[in-house]
């Protein structure tokens, strides 16, 4: 029986991943942890404990005491926030990763998931249909930490037989959890403002194309990767994962089909420079071949469901 630890379980990914894994593996076998208290859904559905991943001794003790077999480490300072506190963000992101890799090496929890990001690419990377293997010169703290993390994960797999697995997430879109300081957060904020205000001021320019993914697809494919036969994985850094690419203008037009009175304006801030260094579209054929990456949501299906669910949430 798998016993799964999720670190950073209350963030945008973690809050939905916890529930998906509890449904699949049983509530009592999925241990949610974070540095703050959870909401009712996570607290009432299975075990939760306050745990700081930066405290290596307590992390290792938790893994051993609960006979953990898999670790999902989702703790991170995201791209936009990381630029405001660069040294602190580097320290948090890298120490969280290294503590988890070491804990996996020193315990029976050999299988580990850690999220990378399209932030590993940079302004010298081909922007369209970005290959799996290409020039990677990130120019943000978040991107640098994610690129370093990919290399460390591959190293621990080769050197210490840790079963490290990762994907380069595009921007993630969810109605359940508020954005956490990322460059693609506009694609979540826009739905809440569209319903509450009928308008939205976007912090990226109207034609900034970026890869995005609806959270349901992201969760399904994360679990799919973790359940894949290790012998079929040709990469032990991080797999490209494309999703759907669109611009703020294209997203706004899709919303206006359903809310004709909705208006959008544009006031690019420091996140525009970050977005300009990222790919506009991604080639993920290796993930599709190796472990069956598959997505169900296009922009129209995603927009329809987001508006429906955000309306329900705001009520």
C-alpha positions as CSV (number, residue, x, y, z in Angstrom):
1,X,0.0,0.0,0.0
2,X,1.4,3.4,-1.0
3,X,1.7,6.0,1.8
4,X,2.0,9.5,0.3
5,X,3.3,12.7,1.7
6,X,2.3,16.0,0.1
7,X,4.5,19.0,1.1
8,X,2.9,22.4,0.4
9,X,-0.5,20.8,0.3
10,X,-2.5,24.0,0.6
11,X,-1.3,25.8,-2.5
12,X,-2.9,25.9,-5.9
13,X,-1.7,22.5,-7.0
14,X,-1.6,20.8,-3.6
15,X,-5.1,21.5,-2.5
16,X,-6.5,19.7,-5.5
17,X,-3.8,17.0,-5.7
18,X,-4.5,15.9,-2.1
19,X,-8.2,15.2,-2.8
20,X,-7.4,13.4,-6.0
21,X,-4.9,11.2,-4.4
22,X,-7.1,10.5,-1.3
23,X,-9.8,9.4,-3.7
24,X,-7.5,7.0,-5.5
25,X,-5.3,5.7,-2.6
26,X,-7.6,6.1,0.4
27,X,-7.9,9.1,2.8
28,X,-5.7,7.6,5.5
29,X,-2.8,7.0,3.1
30,X,-2.3,10.5,1.9
31,X,-0.6,12.8,4.5
32,X,-1.2,16.5,3.8
33,X,1.3,19.0,5.3
34,X,2.0,22.7,5.1
35,X,3.1,25.6,7.3
36,X,-0.4,26.9,7.9
37,X,-3.7,25.4,8.9
38,X,-6.0,23.9,6.2
39,X,-9.6,24.5,5.3
40,X,-12.3,22.0,6.2
41,X,-12.1,19.8,3.1
42,X,-8.4,18.8,3.6
43,X,-8.6,18.8,7.4
44,X,-11.7,16.6,7.6
45,X,-10.9,14.1,4.8
46,X,-7.6,12.7,6.0
47,X,-4.4,13.3,8.1
48,X,-2.9,16.8,8.1
49,X,0.1,18.1,10.1
50,X,2.0,21.3,10.2
51,X,5.4,20.6,8.7
52,X,8.2,22.9,7.6
53,X,10.1,21.3,4.7
54,X,13.1,23.6,5.6
55,X,13.4,21.6,8.9
56,X,15.2,18.5,7.7
57,X,15.3,16.6,11.0
58,X,11.5,16.9,11.4
59,X,10.9,16.1,7.7
60,X,12.9,12.9,7.9
61,X,11.3,11.9,11.2
62,X,7.9,12.4,9.7
63,X,8.7,10.2,6.6
64,X,10.1,7.4,8.7
65,X,7.4,7.5,11.4
66,X,4.6,7.3,8.9
67,X,6.3,4.8,6.6
68,X,6.0,7.2,3.6
69,X,6.6,5.6,0.2
70,X,6.1,8.6,-2.1
71,X,6.7,12.3,-1.7
72,X,5.2,15.2,-3.6
73,X,7.1,18.4,-2.7
74,X,5.2,21.4,-4.0
75,X,6.7,24.1,-1.7
76,X,8.0,27.1,-3.6
77,X,8.0,30.9,-3.9
78,X,6.5,31.5,-7.4
79,X,7.9,33.6,-10.2
80,X,6.4,37.0,-9.5
81,X,6.9,36.9,-5.8
82,X,10.4,35.5,-6.2
83,X,11.6,38.6,-8.0
84,X,10.6,40.7,-5.0
85,X,12.7,38.6,-2.6
86,X,15.4,37.0,-4.8
87,X,17.8,35.7,-2.1
88,X,15.0,34.5,0.2
89,X,13.2,32.8,-2.7
90,X,16.4,31.0,-3.8
91,X,17.0,29.8,-0.3
92,X,13.5,28.5,0.2
93,X,13.1,26.9,-3.2
94,X,16.5,25.2,-3.2
95,X,16.6,24.1,0.5
96,X,13.1,22.7,0.2
97,X,14.2,20.6,-2.8
98,X,17.5,19.4,-1.3
99,X,16.0,18.5,2.0
100,X,13.4,16.4,0.2
101,X,16.0,14.7,-2.0
102,X,18.1,13.9,1.0
103,X,15.1,12.6,3.0
104,X,14.2,10.3,0.0
105,X,17.7,9.1,-0.2
106,X,17.9,8.3,3.5
107,X,14.5,6.6,3.8
108,X,12.2,4.2,2.0
109,X,10.4,7.0,0.2
110,X,12.4,6.6,-3.0
111,X,9.7,7.9,-5.4
112,X,9.5,11.7,-5.5
113,X,7.6,14.3,-7.5
114,X,8.8,17.9,-7.7
115,X,7.3,20.4,-10.1
116,X,9.4,22.3,-12.6
117,X,8.1,25.0,-14.8
118,X,8.3,26.6,-18.2
119,X,10.3,29.3,-16.3
120,X,13.4,27.1,-16.9
121,X,13.5,28.5,-20.5
122,X,14.7,32.0,-21.2
123,X,14.9,34.7,-23.9
124,X,17.4,32.7,-26.0
125,X,15.1,29.6,-26.1
126,X,13.0,29.1,-29.2
127,X,9.6,30.6,-28.3
128,X,7.4,28.5,-30.6
129,X,7.0,24.8,-30.2
130,X,9.8,24.8,-27.7
131,X,11.6,21.4,-27.8
132,X,12.3,19.2,-24.8
133,X,16.0,19.6,-25.2
134,X,17.0,23.1,-26.1
135,X,18.8,26.3,-25.0
136,X,17.9,27.0,-21.4
137,X,19.1,30.3,-20.0
138,X,16.5,31.5,-17.5
139,X,16.8,35.1,-16.3
140,X,14.5,34.9,-13.2
141,X,15.2,33.6,-9.7
142,X,12.3,31.2,-10.1
143,X,13.5,29.9,-13.4
144,X,17.1,29.5,-12.2
145,X,16.0,27.6,-9.2
146,X,13.8,25.3,-11.3
147,X,16.6,24.6,-13.8
148,X,19.0,23.8,-10.9
149,X,16.4,21.6,-9.4
150,X,16.0,19.6,-12.6
151,X,19.7,18.9,-12.6
152,X,19.8,17.9,-8.9
153,X,16.8,15.6,-9.4
154,X,18.5,13.8,-12.3
155,X,21.7,13.6,-10.3
156,X,20.0,12.0,-7.3
157,X,18.3,9.5,-9.6
158,X,21.6,8.5,-11.2
159,X,23.8,8.7,-8.2
160,X,21.6,7.5,-5.3
161,X,18.7,5.7,-7.0
162,X,16.0,8.1,-6.0
163,X,13.1,7.8,-8.3
164,X,12.7,11.5,-9.2
165,X,10.0,12.6,-11.5
166,X,9.0,16.1,-12.7
167,X,7.1,18.1,-15.3
168,X,7.5,21.6,-16.6
169,X,4.1,23.0,-15.7
170,X,2.7,25.7,-17.9
171,X,0.4,28.3,-16.3
172,X,-2.2,26.6,-14.2
173,X,-5.9,27.6,-14.1
174,X,-8.2,26.7,-11.3
175,X,-11.3,28.1,-9.6
176,X,-10.7,26.4,-6.3
177,X,-7.6,28.2,-5.0
178,X,-6.5,31.8,-5.3
179,X,-3.4,32.6,-7.4
180,X,-0.1,32.5,-5.5
181,X,2.1,35.2,-7.1
182,X,2.9,33.7,-10.5
183,X,3.3,35.4,-13.9
184,X,0.3,33.5,-15.4
185,X,-2.1,34.4,-12.6
186,X,-4.0,36.8,-14.8
187,X,-5.7,33.7,-16.4
188,X,-7.3,33.0,-13.0
189,X,-7.9,36.5,-11.8
190,X,-9.7,37.5,-15.0
191,X,-12.6,35.1,-14.2
192,X,-13.2,36.4,-10.7
193,X,-13.1,40.1,-11.9
194,X,-15.3,39.3,-14.9
195,X,-18.1,38.1,-12.7
196,X,-17.6,40.5,-9.8
197,X,-16.8,43.7,-11.7
198,X,-17.5,43.0,-15.4
199,X,-14.0,44.2,-16.2
200,X,-10.4,43.3,-15.7
201,X,-7.0,45.1,-15.8
202,X,-4.4,42.7,-17.1
203,X,-0.8,42.9,-16.0
204,X,0.4,41.4,-19.3
205,X,0.0,42.9,-22.8
206,X,-2.9,41.7,-24.9
207,X,-0.9,39.6,-27.4
208,X,1.4,37.8,-24.9
209,X,0.9,34.1,-25.8
210,X,1.8,31.6,-23.0
211,X,1.2,27.9,-22.5
212,X,-1.6,27.2,-20.0
213,X,-3.4,24.2,-18.6
214,X,-6.6,23.6,-16.7
215,X,-6.0,22.2,-13.3
216,X,-7.9,19.0,-13.8
217,X,-5.6,18.1,-16.7
218,X,-2.5,19.0,-14.6
219,X,-3.6,16.8,-11.7
220,X,-4.5,13.9,-13.9
221,X,-1.2,14.0,-15.7
222,X,0.9,14.4,-12.5
223,X,-0.6,11.2,-11.1
224,X,-0.2,9.5,-14.5
225,X,3.5,10.3,-14.5
226,X,3.9,9.0,-10.9
227,X,2.1,5.8,-11.8
228,X,4.1,5.2,-15.0
229,X,6.5,2.2,-15.2
230,X,10.0,3.6,-14.4
231,X,11.5,1.6,-17.2
232,X,9.5,3.7,-19.8
233,X,10.8,7.1,-18.5
234,X,13.5,8.3,-20.9
235,X,14.0,11.6,-18.9
236,X,14.8,12.1,-15.2
237,X,15.0,15.9,-15.3
238,X,11.5,17.2,-16.2
239,X,9.1,16.6,-19.0
240,X,7.7,19.4,-21.2
241,X,3.9,19.6,-20.7
242,X,2.2,21.9,-23.1
243,X,-1.5,22.3,-22.4
244,X,-3.1,25.1,-24.5
245,X,-1.5,28.4,-25.6
246,X,-3.4,31.6,-25.8
247,X,-3.1,35.4,-25.2
248,X,-5.0,37.6,-22.8
249,X,-6.9,39.0,-25.7
250,X,-8.0,35.5,-26.9
251,X,-9.0,34.6,-23.4
252,X,-11.0,37.8,-23.0
253,X,-12.8,37.1,-26.4
254,X,-13.8,33.7,-25.2
255,X,-15.2,35.2,-22.0
256,X,-17.1,37.8,-24.0
257,X,-18.9,35.1,-25.9
258,X,-20.6,34.3,-22.6
259,X,-20.5,37.7,-20.9
260,X,-20.9,40.2,-23.8
261,X,-20.5,43.2,-21.4
262,X,-17.1,42.2,-20.1
263,X,-14.3,44.6,-20.8
264,X,-10.5,44.2,-20.4
265,X,-7.8,46.8,-20.3
266,X,-4.0,46.3,-20.2
267,X,-1.4,47.7,-17.8
268,X,1.7,45.6,-18.1
269,X,3.9,45.5,-15.0
270,X,7.3,43.8,-14.2
271,X,5.8,40.4,-15.0
272,X,5.6,41.3,-18.6
273,X,9.4,41.0,-18.8
274,X,9.2,37.6,-17.3
275,X,6.5,36.5,-19.7
276,X,8.5,37.7,-22.7
277,X,11.3,35.4,-21.7
278,X,9.0,32.3,-21.7
279,X,7.8,30.1,-24.6
280,X,4.6,30.9,-26.4
281,X,4.0,27.2,-27.1
282,X,5.6,23.9,-26.1
283,X,6.4,20.5,-27.8
284,X,5.5,17.7,-25.3
285,X,5.6,14.7,-27.6
286,X,8.2,12.9,-25.5
287,X,5.8,12.9,-22.5
288,X,3.0,11.7,-24.6
289,X,5.2,8.8,-25.9
290,X,6.8,7.9,-22.6
291,X,3.9,7.9,-20.1
292,X,0.8,8.9,-22.0
293,X,0.4,12.6,-21.3
294,X,-3.1,13.5,-22.4
295,X,-5.2,16.7,-22.0
296,X,-9.0,17.1,-22.3
297,X,-9.6,20.9,-22.0
298,X,-9.3,23.4,-24.8
299,X,-9.8,27.1,-24.2
300,X,-13.6,27.0,-24.9
301,X,-14.3,24.1,-22.6
302,X,-12.1,25.6,-19.9
303,X,-13.7,29.0,-20.0
304,X,-17.2,27.6,-19.8
305,X,-16.4,25.6,-16.7
306,X,-14.4,28.3,-15.0
307,X,-17.2,30.8,-15.4
308,X,-19.7,28.3,-14.1
309,X,-17.6,27.3,-11.0
310,X,-16.5,30.9,-10.2
311,X,-20.1,32.0,-10.2
312,X,-21.0,29.2,-7.7
313,X,-18.0,30.0,-5.5
314,X,-18.8,33.8,-5.4
315,X,-22.4,33.0,-4.3
